[in-house]
Amino acid sequence: MKYNGVKESPLHKKLKYFITDSIKLDNRFSNVKTDEVYKGNGLLKEWKKPDVSGKFNNTDIVFEIQLSTTFLSVIVKREEYYKKNNTFIMWFFNQFSTDEDSQRFTEKDIIYSNNNNAFIINNETISITNANNKFIFGCYYIEPYLENNCVKRKWQYKTVSIDELKWDYENYKVYYYDSEGETKKLKNKLEYSFIEEFKTLIINEDNFEWKERYRLYQLYEHKFAQKGILFEASSTALKKIIQAILCLKLNDKIGYENDNVLGLSNTILEYRKEYYGIYIKALKCYNKYNDVLQRDEKKGIFKKKLSKLQSEKVEQETRYNKLFQILFPELII
């Protein structure tokens, strides 16, 4: 009864047509429509009527303006519907308060499900859009930070464009700042505060007498085990591949005598074959792969070694994947 037949407010109409006109300025948008019935691809005759719909680089996207106290169930059903139909959804507010006690439940729900990002259109962003002939909108987002060994959070604000957004193809949401991802990084940093000490030992292990070095490695083996992570102090191969990846990340010759990254790479492919997969991933992640290929053009030894390993489908050591994920999260193992 609350929504059936209710007329939109003048402000709702203003913002709706503002979005329509603004995204039409961008030739990457096509099939832009206002108040058009949006039918799903399934067998059920479900449909929605978004404020604005269109395609961005052939990706379906809808824009919804949230000014009223819409029931949470309505918000959830719309998001589930668009996700099911592989369609991105962006919610826009006209105003927003960073005082979380004063935020409405619908605002909290939209913010939470959109990676703690809240998009707004107001007089300021409308003026910026008109001045630049480009769709500009505001984004409030939660930025985590460390203080007194605790993860805390604060609201930040920035005017952004569609080009600055990240597209989550798993949940069909867009966001500017990866609040959840950054929060997870800081929590991991607290939980694994000994990681940097461990890396320092790996880097400087030659400075320790071998008994002391092994004692320290055993200590870290115990610390990792408490976190459910396998590290074996007795595994020379494991420590060497960690050193090799640190070589790539830090541009250093840690534990190796090779003069350049090609020499290091050939050494790994020859003597650490069970780790060549993660090493190649690290080469690419740290932007060293093309350098290796260029240096290898004359003799082609690296290419031959890599091709042989791939053709022989050399079995890779996977028992330490969780360890690598903690040490080098950017590798995305």
C-alpha positions in Angstrom: 0.0 0.0 0.0 2.9 2.3 0.8 4.4 2.1 -2.7 1.6 1.1 -5.2 0.5 4.2 -7.0 2.6 6.6 -5.0 3.8 9.6 -7.0 7.5 10.4 -7.1 8.6 13.6 -5.5 9.9 16.4 -7.7 13.4 15.8 -6.3 13.3 12.1 -7.3 12.2 13.0 -10.8 14.9 15.7 -11.0 17.7 13.3 -10.0 16.4 10.5 -12.2 16.5 12.6 -15.4 19.8 14.2 -14.3 21.4 10.7 -14.3 19.8 9.9 -17.7 21.1 13.1 -19.3 24.5 12.8 -17.6 25.3 9.2 -18.7 24.2 10.0 -22.2 27.2 12.3 -22.4 29.4 9.3 -22.3 29.5 7.3 -25.5 30.4 4.1 -23.6 26.8 4.1 -22.4 24.1 2.8 -24.7 20.4 1.9 -24.6 19.9 4.4 -21.8 16.2 4.4 -20.6 14.2 6.0 -17.9 11.4 4.2 -16.1 11.6 1.3 -18.5 10.3 -2.1 -17.4 13.3 -4.4 -17.0 12.5 -8.1 -17.6 14.7 -10.9 -16.4 16.1 -13.7 -18.5 14.6 -16.6 -16.5 11.4 -18.6 -17.1 9.5 -16.7 -14.4 7.9 -13.5 -15.6 9.7 -11.3 -13.1 10.3 -7.7 -13.8 11.5 -4.5 -12.2 11.2 -0.8 -13.2 14.5 0.9 -12.3 14.8 4.7 -12.4 17.5 4.5 -15.1 18.9 1.5 -17.0 21.4 1.1 -19.7 24.6 -0.6 -20.9 28.1 0.5 -20.0 30.6 -1.1 -22.4 28.0 -3.8 -23.1 27.6 -4.5 -19.4 24.0 -4.1 -18.0 23.6 -1.6 -15.2 20.7 0.1 -13.5 20.6 3.2 -11.3 18.2 3.5 -8.4 17.5 6.7 -6.4 16.9 6.2 -2.7 15.1 9.1 -1.0 12.4 7.4 1.0 12.3 4.9 3.8 12.1 1.9 1.6 11.6 -1.4 3.4 14.7 -3.5 3.7 12.9 -6.5 2.0 12.4 -4.3 -1.1 16.1 -3.3 -1.2 17.2 -6.9 -0.8 14.8 -8.3 -3.5 15.9 -5.7 -6.0 19.6 -6.5 -5.5 19.0 -10.2 -5.7 16.9 -9.8 -8.8 19.6 -7.8 -10.6 22.4 -10.1 -9.5 20.5 -13.1 -10.8 20.2 -11.3 -14.1 23.9 -10.4 -14.3 23.1 -6.7 -13.9 25.0 -4.1 -11.9 23.1 -1.8 -9.6 24.1 1.6 -8.2 22.1 3.3 -5.5 22.2 7.1 -5.1 21.3 9.2 -2.1 20.6 12.9 -2.2 22.2 13.5 1.2 24.1 11.4 3.6 25.2 11.6 7.2 28.4 10.0 8.5 26.8 9.9 12.0 25.9 6.2 11.9 23.4 6.6 14.8 21.3 8.8 12.6 21.5 6.7 9.5 18.3 4.9 8.4 18.3 1.1 8.3 17.8 1.2 4.5 20.9 3.4 4.2 22.9 1.0 6.4 21.8 -2.0 4.4 22.7 -0.4 1.0 26.1 0.8 2.4 26.9 -2.6 3.9 26.1 -4.5 0.7 28.1 -2.0 -1.4 31.5 -2.5 0.3 30.8 0.4 2.7 30.4 2.9 -0.2 27.6 5.4 -0.4 27.0 7.4 -3.6 25.3 10.7 -3.6 24.0 13.3 -6.1 23.6 16.8 -4.7 23.8 20.4 -5.9 27.6 20.3 -5.7 28.0 17.2 -7.9 25.4 18.4 -10.3 27.4 21.7 -10.8 30.6 19.7 -11.3 29.0 17.4 -13.8 27.6 20.4 -15.7 30.9 22.2 -15.7 32.8 19.1 -17.0 30.1 17.5 -19.3 30.9 14.3 -17.4 28.9 12.4 -14.9 30.4 13.2 -11.5 29.0 12.0 -8.1 30.0 11.9 -4.5 31.2 8.9 -2.6 31.3 8.4 1.1 33.3 5.4 2.1 34.7 3.8 5.3 38.5 3.8 5.5 40.0 1.5 8.1 43.2 2.4 10.0 45.3 1.0 12.8 45.5 2.7 16.2 46.7 1.2 19.4 46.8 -2.3 17.8 43.1 -2.0 16.9 41.4 -1.6 13.5 39.3 1.5 13.6 37.4 3.2 10.8 36.6 6.7 9.6 34.4 8.2 6.9 36.0 9.8 3.9 34.5 11.7 1.0 35.5 12.2 -2.6 33.8 13.2 -5.9 34.4 10.5 -8.4 33.5 9.4 -11.9 32.5 6.1 -13.4 36.1 5.6 -14.5 37.3 5.4 -10.9 34.9 2.6 -9.9 35.8 -1.0 -9.3 33.4 -3.6 -10.7 32.6 -6.6 -8.6 31.4 -9.3 -11.1 30.7 -11.8 -8.3 28.1 -9.7 -6.6 27.3 -7.2 -9.5 28.1 -4.2 -7.4 30.4 -1.2 -8.1 32.4 0.7 -5.5 35.1 3.3 -5.4 37.1 2.2 -2.3 37.6 -1.4 -1.3 36.7 -0.9 2.3 36.3 -4.6 3.1 39.6 -5.6 1.4 41.6 -2.9 3.2 40.0 -3.9 6.5 41.0 -7.5 5.9 44.6 -6.4 5.2 44.8 -4.5 8.4 43.3 -7.3 10.4 45.8 -9.8 8.9 48.6 -7.3 9.6 47.6 -7.4 13.3 47.1 -11.1 13.4 50.3 -11.9 11.6 52.5 -9.1 13.0 55.5 -11.5 13.1 55.5 -11.8 9.3 57.8 -8.9 8.8 60.2 -10.3 11.4 60.1 -13.6 9.6 60.9 -11.9 6.2 63.8 -10.0 7.9 65.2 -13.4 9.0 64.9 -14.8 5.5 66.6 -11.8 4.1 69.4 -11.7 6.6 69.8 -15.4 7.4 73.5 -15.4 6.4 74.2 -13.0 9.2 73.3 -15.7 11.8 75.3 -18.7 12.9 73.6 -21.8 11.6 72.4 -23.1 15.0 70.9 -19.7 15.9 69.3 -19.5 12.5 67.7 -22.9 12.7 66.5 -22.1 16.2 64.7 -19.0 14.9 63.2 -20.8 12.0 61.8 -23.4 14.5 60.3 -20.6 16.5 58.5 -19.3 13.4 57.5 -22.8 12.5 55.7 -22.9 15.8 54.1 -19.4 15.3 52.8 -20.4 11.9 51.5 -23.7 13.2 49.4 -21.8 15.9 47.7 -20.0 12.9 47.1 -23.3 11.1 49.8 -22.6 8.5 52.5 -25.1 7.5 56.1 -23.9 7.5 58.9 -26.4 7.9 62.1 -25.1 9.3 64.0 -28.0 7.9 62.9 -27.4 4.3 65.7 -25.7 2.4 63.8 -25.7 -0.8 60.9 -23.8 0.8 63.1 -21.1 2.3 65.0 -20.7 -1.0 61.8 -20.1 -3.0 60.6 -17.6 -0.4 64.0 -15.9 -0.8 63.6 -15.9 -4.6 60.2 -14.3 -4.5 61.5 -11.7 -2.1 64.3 -11.1 -4.6 61.7 -10.2 -7.2 59.6 -8.1 -4.9 62.5 -6.1 -3.3 64.8 -6.0 -6.4 67.5 -7.6 -4.3 69.9 -10.7 -4.6 68.8 -12.3 -1.3 70.5 -15.6 -0.8 71.5 -15.9 -4.5 74.6 -15.1 -6.5 72.9 -14.4 -9.8 73.6 -10.9 -11.3 70.2 -10.5 -12.8 66.7 -11.7 -12.8 67.3 -14.1 -15.8 70.0 -15.9 -13.9 67.8 -16.2 -10.9 64.9 -17.5 -13.0 67.0 -20.1 -14.7 68.2 -21.3 -11.3 64.7 -21.7 -10.0 63.5 -23.5 -13.1 66.4 -25.9 -12.9 66.6 -26.6 -9.2 63.2 -25.7 -7.7 61.0 -27.2 -10.3 58.3 -28.0 -7.8 57.8 -24.3 -7.3 58.2 -23.0 -10.8 54.4 -22.2 -11.0 54.3 -19.8 -8.1 57.6 -18.3 -9.2 56.3 -17.5 -12.7 53.2 -16.0 -11.1 55.6 -13.8 -9.0 57.6 -12.8 -12.1 54.4 -11.5 -13.6 53.0 -9.9 -10.4 56.2 -7.9 -9.8 56.5 -6.9 -13.5 59.7 -8.9 -14.1 58.4 -11.4 -16.6 59.0 -9.3 -19.8 62.5 -8.4 -18.5 63.3 -12.1 -18.3 62.0 -12.7 -21.8 64.0 -9.8 -23.3 67.2 -11.0 -21.6 66.5 -14.5 -22.7 66.1 -13.7 -26.4 69.8 -14.4 -27.3 70.1 -17.9 -25.9 66.5 -18.9 -25.1 67.4 -21.0 -22.2 64.6 -19.7 -20.0 62.0 -20.4 -22.6 63.3 -23.9 -23.2 63.3 -24.7 -19.5 59.8 -23.3 -19.0 58.4 -25.1 -22.1 59.8 -28.4 -20.9 58.4 -28.0 -17.4 55.0 -27.2 -18.8 55.0 -30.0 -21.3 56.1 -32.5 -18.7 53.4 -31.1 -16.3 55.8 -31.2 -13.4 53.8 -31.6 -10.2 53.8 -28.5 -8.0 54.2 -28.3 -4.3 50.9 -27.0 -2.9 51.2 -27.8 0.8 52.6 -24.3 1.5 50.0 -22.3 -0.5 48.5 -20.9 2.7 51.9 -19.7 3.8 52.5 -18.0 0.4 49.1 -16.4 0.6 50.0 -14.8 3.9 53.6 -13.8 2.9 52.6 -12.6 -0.6 48.8 -11.8 -0.7 49.3 -9.9 -3.9 50.0 -13.1 -5.8 46.4 -14.3 -5.4 47.3 -18.0 -5.2 
